[in-house]
Amino acid sequence: MYSLGVDIGTSGIRAVILDEQHTILAQSLSAMPSRDTGYAQNPVDWWNTFEQVIFQLAKEFQQKKKLKLNSVSRLAIDGTSGTVLLTDKAGMPCSDALMYNDPRAVLQAQLIKTHAPENTAAIGATSGLAKLLWLFKNGQYTNTQCQYALNQSDWISGKLMGKFGFSDHNNALKMGYDAQNHCWPDWLTTLLDEQQIPTAILPEVFSPGHILGTINSSMARHFGFAPNLQICAGTTDSTAAIIASGARKPGEAITSLGSTLVMKVISEQPIFDQQSGVYSQPYGDLWLVGGSSNSGGEVLKQYFSLQELSQFTELLNISIAQKQFSMLNLDYYPLSSPGERFPIQDSNFLPRLTPKPEQDIQFFQALLEGMADIEKLAYQRLLELGAPYPKLVKSIGGGSFNTAWSYIREQKLGVPVLLADQEQAAAGSAILAQTNN
């Protein structure tokens, strides 16, 4: 079986074809059009970029393997967690989509807090539910126009099938879905009723990897897929990356080192804690427990060029190899702007970046140490809440290849820090598509 995984990121879309041994046979990547619209994106841009990626993939698959897309049996898509758009019955967007990090729904988040229990991922201004409420409050449309509230992967999958109103329980979590009881909870439907929002707008939710249906015939012809290509329920980008990493057992942890930091550990029990931004999502028969920090690579880019980042990393690598490296321990908390989500949840939390060393390479090292301290604090907080402390940490994201950073993290965490089996979230979605035989 050949499966196709698609990863819809913030700035681009990647597609990967895997065989049953999870070997990458072909892959493609295309950037999204840049739009100066803050935290919003036009879903049409997603679709246009998706088309480019699939057509590029078809060419590479043909050139490398002498195969066509009609040999692919299944397809699954992942997208950014908490990104929300409203569509009409035919799947046409009613407005731009609010992205995963859109912070504008502050009043809606306060309203949610008066209804929601603590064991929900729908808390906070960046939750999918807060965005749904904001869109209805501020959109120039009527309730009858908007039929569905969807995430990125829901919408693209729906366009391929020619039917909408489906999601998976990872993407639906931040909309308020109860993954423990497998339902939309009463508190949520009560809240929507009070806001005069039809509860039918909520999608039907399936397990990631569940076969939703087959591709629409016109779409099959358009892309060159087989008419019986099965479209599977997707997942979030972070979960897809974890699937690709190879982490499987309780106590194995995954840190995503991208623009932001995401720390999650596999646990036998779900854990929720609003005060520190911790939530849980199903991972097969287990649970992924953790959260996302606003710290990460975006902070590094504020202060250093890519050339400087590469140069300073190499110098740190040399000092480590020659056993001349020593920690600065300046107690930094690197953030690109005020506000933190996890392991501290405080919208007014200030970055801590002093004292600043005279040498730029030391400032760079202090930033790396600060982010490693945040990672350690995150896993310690999860331990306090009842999750296992990591036996090992698998690293994903662009920062995972920074060997100096990995060394610093390993010293701080006290456990092995390893590279993921597969780096790309798209590969995780392709693996997910193979899970239901």
FIPAVEX-356636 format. One record per residue (C-alpha): x, y, z; residue in three letters. Coordinates in pm, whole numbers, plus 50000, padded with zeros to 5 digits. Layout:
<nodes>
<node x="X" y="Y" z="Z" residuo="ALA"/>
...
</nodes>
This chain:
<nodes>
<node x="50000" y="50000" z="50000" residuo="MET"/>
<node x="50116" y="50351" z="49914" residuo="TYR"/>
<node x="49980" y="50629" z="50132" residuo="SER"/>
<node x="49993" y="51005" z="50093" residuo="LEU"/>
<node x="50028" y="51245" z="50386" residuo="GLY"/>
<node x="49979" y="51619" z="50360" residuo="VAL"/>
<node x="50098" y="51869" z="50621" residuo="ASP"/>
<node x="49937" y="52214" z="50610" residuo="ILE"/>
<node x="50168" y="52449" z="50796" residuo="GLY"/>
<node x="50161" y="52820" z="50866" residuo="THR"/>
<node x="50375" y="52920" z="50569" residuo="SER"/>
<node x="50358" y="52621" z="50336" residuo="GLY"/>
<node x="50227" y="52276" z="50253" residuo="ILE"/>
<node x="50428" y="51955" z="50226" residuo="ARG"/>
<node x="50320" y="51621" z="50081" residuo="ALA"/>
<node x="50486" y="51279" z="50120" residuo="VAL"/>
<node x="50419" y="50935" z="49971" residuo="ILE"/>
<node x="50522" y="50636" z="50184" residuo="LEU"/>
<node x="50531" y="50264" z="50124" residuo="ASP"/>
<node x="50431" y="50009" z="50391" residuo="GLU"/>
<node x="50783" y="50019" z="50541" residuo="GLN"/>
<node x="50739" y="50396" z="50588" residuo="HIS"/>
<node x="51006" y="50475" z="50332" residuo="THR"/>
<node x="50961" y="50810" z="50159" residuo="ILE"/>
<node x="50908" y="50749" z="49786" residuo="LEU"/>
<node x="50835" y="51107" z="49681" residuo="ALA"/>
<node x="50779" y="51444" z="49845" residuo="GLN"/>
<node x="50705" y="51803" z="49753" residuo="SER"/>
<node x="50678" y="52140" z="49923" residuo="LEU"/>
<node x="50520" y="52470" z="49823" residuo="SER"/>
<node x="50509" y="52802" z="50009" residuo="ALA"/>
<node x="50185" y="52983" z="50086" residuo="MET"/>
<node x="50132" y="53328" z="49934" residuo="PRO"/>
<node x="50236" y="53595" z="50183" residuo="SER"/>
<node x="49943" y="53805" z="50307" residuo="ARG"/>
<node x="49966" y="54103" z="50539" residuo="ASP"/>
<node x="49648" y="54017" z="50729" residuo="THR"/>
<node x="49784" y="53953" z="51077" residuo="GLY"/>
<node x="49674" y="53616" z="51210" residuo="TYR"/>
<node x="49418" y="53543" z="50937" residuo="ALA"/>
<node x="49463" y="53344" z="50616" residuo="GLN"/>
<node x="49247" y="53298" z="50309" residuo="ASN"/>
<node x="49148" y="52930" z="50275" residuo="PRO"/>
<node x="49160" y="52972" z="49897" residuo="VAL"/>
<node x="49536" y="53014" z="49938" residuo="ASP"/>
<node x="49547" y="52677" z="50114" residuo="TRP"/>
<node x="49367" y="52510" z="49827" residuo="TRP"/>
<node x="49578" y="52674" z="49555" residuo="ASN"/>
<node x="49896" y="52574" z="49737" residuo="THR"/>
<node x="49760" y="52222" z="49794" residuo="PHE"/>
<node x="49703" y="52188" z="49418" residuo="GLU"/>
<node x="50060" y="52301" z="49345" residuo="GLN"/>
<node x="50202" y="52053" z="49595" residuo="VAL"/>
<node x="50005" y="51756" z="49458" residuo="ILE"/>
<node x="50095" y="51834" z="49097" residuo="PHE"/>
<node x="50464" y="51866" z="49195" residuo="GLN"/>
<node x="50439" y="51539" z="49387" residuo="LEU"/>
<node x="50295" y="51362" z="49084" residuo="ALA"/>
<node x="50594" y="51469" z="48873" residuo="LYS"/>
<node x="50846" y="51353" z="49131" residuo="GLU"/>
<node x="50668" y="51021" z="49186" residuo="PHE"/>
<node x="50673" y="50961" z="48811" residuo="GLN"/>
<node x="51038" y="51062" z="48773" residuo="GLN"/>
<node x="51173" y="50872" z="49076" residuo="LYS"/>
<node x="50956" y="50563" z="49088" residuo="LYS"/>
<node x="50791" y="50553" z="48743" residuo="LYS"/>
<node x="50456" y="50549" z="48923" residuo="LEU"/>
<node x="50146" y="50764" z="48904" residuo="LYS"/>
<node x="49923" y="50903" z="49177" residuo="LEU"/>
<node x="49657" y="50646" z="49091" residuo="ASN"/>
<node x="49871" y="50388" z="49272" residuo="SER"/>
<node x="49815" y="50569" z="49604" residuo="VAL"/>
<node x="49548" y="50395" z="49814" residuo="SER"/>
<node x="49490" y="50635" z="50104" residuo="ARG"/>
<node x="49535" y="50999" z="50195" residuo="LEU"/>
<node x="49535" y="51183" z="50529" residuo="ALA"/>
<node x="49591" y="51550" z="50608" residuo="ILE"/>
<node x="49714" y="51734" z="50915" residuo="ASP"/>
<node x="49682" y="52105" z="50992" residuo="GLY"/>
<node x="49765" y="52363" z="51255" residuo="THR"/>
<node x="49582" y="52303" z="51583" residuo="SER"/>
<node x="49306" y="52552" z="51662" residuo="GLY"/>
<node x="49284" y="52712" z="51316" residuo="THR"/>
<node x="48916" y="52769" z="51238" residuo="VAL"/>
<node x="48706" y="52871" z="50940" residuo="LEU"/>
<node x="48331" y="52887" z="50882" residuo="LEU"/>
<node x="48183" y="52758" z="50557" residuo="THR"/>
<node x="47844" y="52733" z="50392" residuo="ASP"/>
<node x="47676" y="52403" z="50308" residuo="LYS"/>
<node x="47880" y="52364" z="49989" residuo="ALA"/>
<node x="48207" y="52422" z="50176" residuo="GLY"/>
<node x="48261" y="52777" z="50052" residuo="MET"/>
<node x="48440" y="52985" z="50319" residuo="PRO"/>
<node x="48228" y="53255" z="50481" residuo="CYS"/>
<node x="48538" y="53453" z="50580" residuo="SER"/>
<node x="48912" y="53428" z="50623" residuo="ASP"/>
<node x="49031" y="53160" z="50865" residuo="ALA"/>
<node x="49160" y="53257" z="51207" residuo="LEU"/>
<node x="49497" y="53091" z="51259" residuo="MET"/>
<node x="49612" y="52881" z="51552" residuo="TYR"/>
<node x="49787" y="53175" z="51727" residuo="ASN"/>
<node x="49520" y="53441" z="51669" residuo="ASP"/>
<node x="49477" y="53614" z="52009" residuo="PRO"/>
<node x="49182" y="53845" z="51942" residuo="ARG"/>
<node x="48904" y="53637" z="52104" residuo="ALA"/>
<node x="48973" y="53757" z="52460" residuo="VAL"/>
<node x="48610" y="53832" z="52549" residuo="LEU"/>
<node x="48499" y="53500" z="52403" residuo="GLN"/>
<node x="48762" y="53318" z="52609" residuo="ALA"/>
<node x="48624" y="53480" z="52924" residuo="GLN"/>
<node x="48275" y="53366" z="52827" residuo="LEU"/>
<node x="48396" y="53009" z="52771" residuo="ILE"/>
<node x="48553" y="53005" z="53117" residuo="LYS"/>
<node x="48213" y="53065" z="53275" residuo="THR"/>
<node x="48078" y="52747" z="53111" residuo="HIS"/>
<node x="48369" y="52508" z="53060" residuo="ALA"/>
<node x="48513" y="52253" z="53303" residuo="PRO"/>
<node x="48887" y="52233" z="53359" residuo="GLU"/>
<node x="48934" y="51917" z="53152" residuo="ASN"/>
<node x="48894" y="52086" z="52815" residuo="THR"/>
<node x="49139" y="52222" z="52559" residuo="ALA"/>
<node x="48888" y="52493" z="52460" residuo="ALA"/>
<node x="49016" y="52739" z="52722" residuo="ILE"/>
<node x="49201" y="53052" z="52612" residuo="GLY"/>
<node x="49175" y="53318" z="52344" residuo="ALA"/>
<node x="49360" y="53102" z="52089" residuo="THR"/>
<node x="49128" y="52802" z="52126" residuo="SER"/>
<node x="48919" y="52693" z="51831" residuo="GLY"/>
<node x="48598" y="52753" z="52024" residuo="LEU"/>
<node x="48696" y="53111" z="52111" residuo="ALA"/>
<node x="48761" y="53175" z="51742" residuo="LYS"/>
<node x="48426" y="53020" z="51645" residuo="LEU"/>
<node x="48245" y="53252" z="51886" residuo="LEU"/>
<node x="48445" y="53554" z="51766" residuo="TRP"/>
<node x="48366" y="53482" z="51402" residuo="LEU"/>
<node x="47993" y="53466" z="51472" residuo="PHE"/>
<node x="48009" y="53782" z="51680" residuo="LYS"/>
<node x="48206" y="53984" z="51429" residuo="ASN"/>
<node x="48129" y="53830" z="51090" residuo="GLY"/>
<node x="47914" y="53993" z="50828" residuo="GLN"/>
<node x="47692" y="53692" z="50766" residuo="TYR"/>
<node x="47392" y="53514" z="50910" residuo="THR"/>
<node x="47365" y="53186" z="51095" residuo="ASN"/>
<node x="47186" y="53033" z="50798" residuo="THR"/>
<node x="47481" y="53113" z="50570" residuo="GLN"/>
<node x="47736" y="52931" z="50789" residuo="CYS"/>
<node x="47677" y="52558" z="50812" residuo="GLN"/>
<node x="48011" y="52423" z="50936" residuo="TYR"/>
<node x="48296" y="52517" z="51168" residuo="ALA"/>
<node x="48604" y="52337" z="51036" residuo="LEU"/>
<node x="48978" y="52308" z="51078" residuo="ASN"/>
<node x="49229" y="52310" z="50793" residuo="GLN"/>
<node x="49248" y="51935" z="50738" residuo="SER"/>
<node x="48867" y="51903" z="50768" residuo="ASP"/>
<node x="48815" y="52154" z="50489" residuo="TRP"/>
<node x="49073" y="52018" z="50244" residuo="ILE"/>
<node x="48953" y="51660" z="50304" residuo="SER"/>
<node x="48595" y="51778" z="50253" residuo="GLY"/>
<node x="48682" y="51940" z="49921" residuo="LYS"/>
<node x="48843" y="51616" z="49803" residuo="LEU"/>
<node x="48533" y="51414" z="49896" residuo="MET"/>
<node x="48276" y="51675" z="49793" residuo="GLY"/>
<node x="48112" y="51663" z="50138" residuo="LYS"/>
<node x="48176" y="51848" z="50463" residuo="PHE"/>
<node x="48099" y="51837" z="50833" residuo="GLY"/>
<node x="48366" y="51587" z="50945" residuo="PHE"/>
<node x="48662" y="51621" z="51178" residuo="SER"/>
<node x="48895" y="51415" z="51396" residuo="ASP"/>
<node x="48919" y="51415" z="51772" residuo="HIS"/>
<node x="49263" y="51579" z="51777" residuo="ASN"/>
<node x="49156" y="51880" z="51569" residuo="ASN"/>
<node x="48820" y="51901" z="51748" residuo="ALA"/>
<node x="48974" y="51920" z="52098" residuo="LEU"/>
<node x="49024" y="52296" z="52097" residuo="LYS"/>
<node x="48668" y="52339" z="51972" residuo="MET"/>
<node x="48552" y="52178" z="52298" residuo="GLY"/>
<node x="48520" y="51813" z="52198" residuo="TYR"/>
<node x="48526" y="51564" z="52488" residuo="ASP"/>
<node x="48769" y="51296" z="52373" residuo="ALA"/>
<node x="48726" y="51094" z="52693" residuo="GLN"/>
<node x="48352" y="51046" z="52641" residuo="ASN"/>
<node x="48361" y="51082" z="52261" residuo="HIS"/>
<node x="48100" y="51357" z="52233" residuo="CYS"/>
<node x="48032" y="51727" z="52213" residuo="TRP"/>
<node x="47963" y="51804" z="52582" residuo="PRO"/>
<node x="47645" y="51956" z="52723" residuo="ASP"/>
<node x="47820" y="52270" z="52849" residuo="TRP"/>
<node x="47929" y="52346" z="52492" residuo="LEU"/>
<node x="47587" y="52299" z="52334" residuo="THR"/>
<node x="47436" y="52513" z="52611" residuo="THR"/>
<node x="47689" y="52790" z="52539" residuo="LEU"/>
<node x="47616" y="52780" z="52166" residuo="LEU"/>
<node x="47241" y="52790" z="52230" residuo="ASP"/>
<node x="47284" y="53095" z="52450" residuo="GLU"/>
<node x="47484" y="53266" z="52175" residuo="GLN"/>
<node x="47219" y="53168" z="51917" residuo="GLN"/>
<node x="47469" y="52959" z="51724" residuo="ILE"/>
<node x="47326" y="52636" z="51581" residuo="PRO"/>
<node x="47490" y="52328" z="51733" residuo="THR"/>
<node x="47467" y="52162" z="51392" residuo="ALA"/>
<node x="47766" y="52373" z="51295" residuo="ILE"/>
<node x="47987" y="52134" z="51493" residuo="LEU"/>
<node x="48137" y="51860" z="51276" residuo="PRO"/>
<node x="48089" y="51487" z="51326" residuo="GLU"/>
<node x="48407" y="51361" z="51491" residuo="VAL"/>
<node x="48603" y="51044" z="51411" residuo="PHE"/>
<node x="48927" y="50887" z="51528" residuo="SER"/>
<node x="49237" y="50997" z="51335" residuo="PRO"/>
<node x="49294" y="50755" z="51049" residuo="GLY"/>
<node x="48928" y="50655" z="51024" residuo="HIS"/>
<node x="48824" y="50613" z="50660" residuo="ILE"/>
<node x="48577" y="50894" z="50591" residuo="LEU"/>
<node x="48500" y="50803" z="50232" residuo="GLY"/>
<node x="48640" y="50805" z="49881" residuo="THR"/>
<node x="48755" y="51092" z="49667" residuo="ILE"/>
<node x="48502" y="51277" z="49453" residuo="ASN"/>
<node x="48521" y="51160" z="49089" residuo="SER"/>
<node x="48594" y="51508" z="48953" residuo="SER"/>
<node x="48875" y="51555" z="49204" residuo="MET"/>
<node x="49019" y="51215" z="49116" residuo="ALA"/>
<node x="49032" y="51319" z="48749" residuo="ARG"/>
<node x="49169" y="51664" z="48835" residuo="HIS"/>
<node x="49468" y="51530" z="49027" residuo="PHE"/>
<node x="49511" y="51189" z="48866" residuo="GLY"/>
<node x="49416" y="50988" z="49174" residuo="PHE"/>
<node x="49243" y="50651" z="49156" residuo="ALA"/>
<node x="48862" y="50684" z="49180" residuo="PRO"/>
<node x="48865" y="50463" z="49490" residuo="ASN"/>
<node x="49127" y="50666" z="49680" residuo="LEU"/>
<node x="49024" y="50655" z="50048" residuo="GLN"/>
<node x="49025" y="50981" z="50242" residuo="ILE"/>
<node x="49109" y="50929" z="50609" residuo="CYS"/>
<node x="49037" y="51151" z="50908" residuo="ALA"/>
<node x="49346" y="51359" z="50978" residuo="GLY"/>
<node x="49504" y="51509" z="51286" residuo="THR"/>
<node x="49692" y="51816" z="51406" residuo="THR"/>
<node x="50038" y="51900" z="51275" residuo="ASP"/>
<node x="50203" y="51839" z="51613" residuo="SER"/>
<node x="50038" y="51499" z="51652" residuo="THR"/>
<node x="50135" y="51400" z="51299" residuo="ALA"/>
<node x="50494" y="51493" z="51377" residuo="ALA"/>
<node x="50482" y="51279" z="51691" residuo="ILE"/>
<node x="50352" y="50982" z="51492" residuo="ILE"/>
<node x="50641" y="51032" z="51250" residuo="ALA"/>
<node x="50892" y="51054" z="51535" residuo="SER"/>
<node x="50842" y="50691" z="51635" residuo="GLY"/>
<node x="50748" y="50772" z="51997" residuo="ALA"/>
<node x="50511" y="50497" z="52110" residuo="ARG"/>
<node x="50545" y="50408" z="52480" residuo="LYS"/>
<node x="50448" y="50579" z="52806" residuo="PRO"/>
<node x="50733" y="50797" z="52928" residuo="GLY"/>
<node x="50861" y="50875" z="52581" residuo="GLU"/>
<node x="50845" y="51248" z="52520" residuo="ALA"/>
<node x="50852" y="51467" z="52211" residuo="ILE"/>
<node x="50972" y="51824" z="52190" residuo="THR"/>
<node x="50903" y="52022" z="51875" residuo="SER"/>
<node x="51171" y="52286" z="51821" residuo="LEU"/>
<node x="51017" y="52520" z="51568" residuo="GLY"/>
<node x="50904" y="52881" z="51576" residuo="SER"/>
<node x="50752" y="52784" z="51911" residuo="THR"/>
<node x="50824" y="52500" z="52155" residuo="LEU"/>
<node x="50581" y="52212" z="52202" residuo="VAL"/>
<node x="50646" y="51962" z="52482" residuo="MET"/>
<node x="50441" y="51643" z="52514" residuo="LYS"/>
<node x="50486" y="51312" z="52695" residuo="VAL"/>
<node x="50301" y="50986" z="52635" residuo="ILE"/>
<node x="50089" y="50898" z="52938" residuo="SER"/>
<node x="49846" y="50621" z="53030" residuo="GLU"/>
<node x="49604" y="50880" z="53173" residuo="GLN"/>
<node x="49481" y="51217" z="53044" residuo="PRO"/>
<node x="49574" y="51529" z="53241" residuo="ILE"/>
<node x="49428" y="51881" z="53218" residuo="PHE"/>
<node x="49540" y="52194" z="53399" residuo="ASP"/>
<node x="49416" y="52537" z="53294" residuo="GLN"/>
<node x="49661" y="52720" z="53519" residuo="GLN"/>
<node x="49965" y="52595" z="53328" residuo="SER"/>
<node x="49815" y="52541" z="52982" residuo="GLY"/>
<node x="49823" y="52160" z="52994" residuo="VAL"/>
<node x="49578" y="51948" z="52798" residuo="TYR"/>
<node x="49561" y="51590" z="52672" residuo="SER"/>
<node x="49469" y="51430" z="52344" residuo="GLN"/>
<node x="49419" y="51065" z="52250" residuo="PRO"/>
<node x="49715" y="50881" z="52103" residuo="TYR"/>
<node x="49582" y="50539" z="52015" residuo="GLY"/>
<node x="49501" y="50376" z="52350" residuo="ASP"/>
<node x="49729" y="50624" z="52530" residuo="LEU"/>
<node x="49735" y="51002" z="52575" residuo="TRP"/>
<node x="49963" y="51284" z="52470" residuo="LEU"/>
<node x="49993" y="51524" z="52761" residuo="VAL"/>
<node x="50156" y="51863" z="52730" residuo="GLY"/>
<node x="50132" y="52209" z="52590" residuo="GLY"/>
<node x="50290" y="52479" z="52374" residuo="SER"/>
<node x="50523" y="52759" z="52478" residuo="SER"/>
<node x="50557" y="53089" z="52293" residuo="ASN"/>
<node x="50934" y="53055" z="52320" residuo="SER"/>
<node x="51127" y="52900" z="52033" residuo="GLY"/>
<node x="51314" y="52968" z="51714" residuo="GLY"/>
<node x="51121" y="53287" z="51644" residuo="GLU"/>
<node x="51310" y="53450" z="51932" residuo="VAL"/>
<node x="51646" y="53354" z="51782" residuo="LEU"/>
<node x="51549" y="53509" z="51447" residuo="LYS"/>
<node x="51477" y="53838" z="51621" residuo="GLN"/>
<node x="51840" y="53875" z="51720" residuo="TYR"/>
<node x="52047" y="53680" z="51470" residuo="PHE"/>
<node x="52065" y="53621" z="51096" residuo="SER"/>
<node x="52065" y="53266" z="50961" residuo="LEU"/>
<node x="52436" y="53303" z="50888" residuo="GLN"/>
<node x="52505" y="53407" z="51248" residuo="GLU"/>
<node x="52295" y="53122" z="51384" residuo="LEU"/>
<node x="52497" y="52874" z="51179" residuo="SER"/>
<node x="52829" y="53034" z="51272" residuo="GLN"/>
<node x="52760" y="53049" z="51646" residuo="PHE"/>
<node x="52626" y="52694" z="51650" residuo="THR"/>
<node x="52945" y="52566" z="51491" residuo="GLU"/>
<node x="53159" y="52754" z="51744" residuo="LEU"/>
<node x="52957" y="52604" z="52031" residuo="LEU"/>
<node x="52995" y="52258" z="51874" residuo="ASN"/>
<node x="53373" y="52303" z="51870" residuo="ILE"/>
<node x="53383" y="52410" z="52235" residuo="SER"/>
<node x="53169" y="52107" z="52330" residuo="ILE"/>
<node x="53394" y="51869" z="52132" residuo="ALA"/>
<node x="53705" y="52017" z="52296" residuo="GLN"/>
<node x="53540" y="51993" z="52641" residuo="LYS"/>
<node x="53573" y="52368" z="52689" residuo="GLN"/>
<node x="53200" y="52436" z="52708" residuo="PHE"/>
<node x="53044" y="52561" z="53031" residuo="SER"/>
<node x="52689" y="52673" z="53111" residuo="MET"/>
<node x="52621" y="53043" z="53160" residuo="LEU"/>
<node x="52306" y="52989" z="53371" residuo="ASN"/>
<node x="52171" y="53342" z="53321" residuo="LEU"/>
<node x="51813" y="53233" z="53394" residuo="ASP"/>
<node x="51667" y="53363" z="53066" residuo="TYR"/>
<node x="51305" y="53317" z="52965" residuo="TYR"/>
<node x="51318" y="53391" z="52590" residuo="PRO"/>
<node x="50996" y="53525" z="52435" residuo="LEU"/>
<node x="50953" y="53736" z="52123" residuo="SER"/>
<node x="50677" y="53939" z="52292" residuo="SER"/>
<node x="50492" y="53940" z="52626" residuo="PRO"/>
<node x="50262" y="53645" z="52694" residuo="GLY"/>
<node x="50315" y="53276" z="52763" residuo="GLU"/>
<node x="50096" y="52965" z="52725" residuo="ARG"/>
<node x="50292" y="52677" z="52884" residuo="PHE"/>
<node x="50447" y="52583" z="53129" residuo="PRO"/>
<node x="50318" y="52916" z="53260" residuo="ILE"/>
<node x="49989" y="53049" z="53129" residuo="GLN"/>
<node x="49992" y="53427" z="53157" residuo="ASP"/>
<node x="49902" y="53662" z="52873" residuo="SER"/>
<node x="50110" y="53936" z="53039" residuo="ASN"/>
<node x="50419" y="53727" z="53117" residuo="PHE"/>
<node x="50731" y="53925" z="53029" residuo="LEU"/>
<node x="51041" y="53789" z="52854" residuo="PRO"/>
<node x="51355" y="53770" z="53069" residuo="ARG"/>
<node x="51668" y="53845" z="52865" residuo="LEU"/>
<node x="51906" y="54014" z="53105" residuo="THR"/>
<node x="52187" y="54043" z="53189" residuo="PRO"/>
<node x="52306" y="54052" z="52829" residuo="LYS"/>
<node x="52666" y="53931" z="52776" residuo="PRO"/>
<node x="52903" y="54146" z="52576" residuo="GLU"/>
<node x="52973" y="53871" z="52322" residuo="GLN"/>
<node x="52699" y="53778" z="52078" residuo="ASP"/>
<node x="52788" y="53408" z="52092" residuo="ILE"/>
<node x="52729" y="53410" z="52468" residuo="GLN"/>
<node x="52394" y="53581" z="52420" residuo="PHE"/>
<node x="52306" y="53310" z="52167" residuo="PHE"/>
<node x="52410" y="53039" z="52414" residuo="GLN"/>
<node x="52206" y="53204" z="52691" residuo="ALA"/>
<node x="51897" y="53198" z="52468" residuo="LEU"/>
<node x="51947" y="52827" z="52396" residuo="LEU"/>
<node x="51992" y="52758" z="52767" residuo="GLU"/>
<node x="51680" y="52959" z="52847" residuo="GLY"/>
<node x="51470" y="52755" z="52606" residuo="MET"/>
<node x="51616" y="52433" z="52749" residuo="ALA"/>
<node x="51517" y="52557" z="53095" residuo="ASP"/>
<node x="51161" y="52615" z="52970" residuo="ILE"/>
<node x="51156" y="52260" z="52831" residuo="GLU"/>
<node x="51275" y="52120" z="53166" residuo="LYS"/>
<node x="51022" y="52331" z="53355" residuo="LEU"/>
<node x="50749" y="52198" z="53125" residuo="ALA"/>
<node x="50832" y="51834" z="53188" residuo="TYR"/>
<node x="50868" y="51897" z="53562" residuo="GLN"/>
<node x="50524" y="52058" z="53565" residuo="ARG"/>
<node x="50378" y="51758" z="53383" residuo="LEU"/>
<node x="50540" y="51529" z="53641" residuo="LEU"/>
<node x="50381" y="51732" z="53923" residuo="GLU"/>
<node x="50043" y="51687" z="53756" residuo="LEU"/>
<node x="50079" y="51309" z="53736" residuo="GLY"/>
<node x="50242" y="51242" z="53398" residuo="ALA"/>
<node x="50564" y="51039" z="53378" residuo="PRO"/>
<node x="50894" y="51227" z="53358" residuo="TYR"/>
<node x="51055" y="51152" z="53021" residuo="PRO"/>
<node x="51268" y="50841" z="52984" residuo="LYS"/>
<node x="51391" y="50995" z="52662" residuo="LEU"/>
<node x="51300" y="51293" z="52445" residuo="VAL"/>
<node x="51264" y="51273" z="52068" residuo="LYS"/>
<node x="51324" y="51602" z="51891" residuo="SER"/>
<node x="51133" y="51726" z="51589" residuo="ILE"/>
<node x="51130" y="52059" z="51406" residuo="GLY"/>
<node x="51409" y="52263" z="51253" residuo="GLY"/>
<node x="51591" y="52311" z="51584" residuo="GLY"/>
<node x="51630" y="51937" z="51633" residuo="SER"/>
<node x="51934" y="51939" z="51402" residuo="PHE"/>
<node x="52117" y="52197" z="51615" residuo="ASN"/>
<node x="52367" y="51971" z="51792" residuo="THR"/>
<node x="52478" y="52237" z="52041" residuo="ALA"/>
<node x="52119" y="52295" z="52146" residuo="TRP"/>
<node x="52067" y="51919" z="52179" residuo="SER"/>
<node x="52373" y="51894" z="52403" residuo="TYR"/>
<node x="52249" y="52178" z="52626" residuo="ILE"/>
<node x="51902" y="52021" z="52646" residuo="ARG"/>
<node x="52043" y="51679" z="52735" residuo="GLU"/>
<node x="52244" y="51831" z="53022" residuo="GLN"/>
<node x="51941" y="52020" z="53153" residuo="LYS"/>
<node x="51688" y="51738" z="53116" residuo="LEU"/>
<node x="51910" y="51455" z="53239" residuo="GLY"/>
<node x="51777" y="51206" z="52980" residuo="VAL"/>
<node x="51880" y="51108" z="52626" residuo="PRO"/>
<node x="51777" y="51354" z="52354" residuo="VAL"/>
<node x="51732" y="51176" z="52020" residuo="LEU"/>
<node x="51635" y="51265" z="51666" residuo="LEU"/>
<node x="51294" y="51154" z="51543" residuo="ALA"/>
<node x="51265" y="50845" z="51321" residuo="ASP"/>
<node x="51100" y="51064" z="51058" residuo="GLN"/>
<node x="51119" y="51440" z="51073" residuo="GLU"/>
<node x="50819" y="51546" z="50870" residuo="GLN"/>
<node x="50462" y="51580" z="50995" residuo="ALA"/>
<node x="50346" y="51484" z="50646" residuo="ALA"/>
<node x="50510" y="51144" z="50695" residuo="ALA"/>
<node x="50312" y="51106" z="51018" residuo="GLY"/>
<node x="49989" y="51168" z="50831" residuo="SER"/>
<node x="50089" y="50913" z="50568" residuo="ALA"/>
<node x="50159" y="50659" z="50846" residuo="ILE"/>
<node x="49823" y="50747" z="51004" residuo="LEU"/>
<node x="49649" y="50672" z="50675" residuo="ALA"/>
<node x="49785" y="50315" z="50689" residuo="GLN"/>
<node x="49659" y="50238" z="51040" residuo="THR"/>
<node x="49311" y="50109" z="50946" residuo="ASN"/>
<node x="49343" y="49801" z="50729" residuo="ASN"/>
</nodes>
